[in-house]
């Protein structure tokens, strides 16, 4: 496990790393440096004009409220967004799926004008803060630079291109259609199947999770993490009430693999948050977003590991092989959709006055291989109205988790899904630091190199390290 060394502050320039544990003076300097980093962001916001800030917040609230209130119309009656996504996965009638897919166009049309204004106001706000634009400003607040994020997105796009083309061809052949449309893919993937739900009973999910965590050398019953059940519209949330002392998961259990993935993901957030050991309140946080998500996906990935699936879910090799193939399609599709969404967001902020409906269509053709929507959908997008720019975090989280798992496989052979060294390692290498250390340095120290896309690309293309 890595020694905690004094770290040069990012913005104040490096002072060279000193060996061994830092003395009190070093620690004060280290903390002060990091603390100033956070204050710096606060000062930037103070430079903005009150009028711009007020308009920005008002627009965000309005758009958010309108999106939450929207009830899409399908088959002549109003329904929920959750019901639309169920229809897209399960409705055999293609015309009805098309109608479900386009039901968001009504919301988009009603939001488009205010959304454009939000993009403009956001740009003004970020320029007042001294950034080139919204994308640069919001990424900088998460310790990211636009060039590196775009380079990662390009690598993921490249690595998924071939498998995605295969996926489209398979879907086309199996659905017996001339051209795959946007409303066909969820349905085809659902038909292609996954792990048998019977191997993932909801009643055993929490007990299996806890047994797995015990196998990683941690005692889940000693952690300040409580698990409650509630009737939610999704399958679960992580709520850090107080870090590290009171972390809660609220779950809506269902039988099947997807719920197990969600449970392990949310529990990954909980392990991270409850593992933060920092005296300074500012550092008791699991941010930045890409790092918090990376820690969650690292734990979520347990459910996708063959050793775990054999041992805990009792699956045989043939079932694992077949389902893993479908899960890989899902991942390829998800990553390409995320890349498309990021590209759209960045371009929309770069030029809010551009023809964004045409951009939506072009990205759909280029990245997803399906015709763009007949009516624009782009303005109906919760992510655009958020105070952060967030979608790249899901891609970066996959980069982080892939690289961390490569390191775990090296360090905890032969089976990192059941090695009691893994939990303490993750706690020391990542969780305990909170924001007192730069997330990049933690990854470089724990995995032996700075974060890059190589591990994920190897996974996606099936090449050996
Ligand atoms: Zn998450």
Boltz pocket constraint, residues with backbone or C-beta under 6 A from the ligand:
constraints:
  - pocket:
      binder: B
      contacts: [[A, 265], [A, 269], [A, 292], [A, 293], [A, 296]]
      max_distance: 6.0
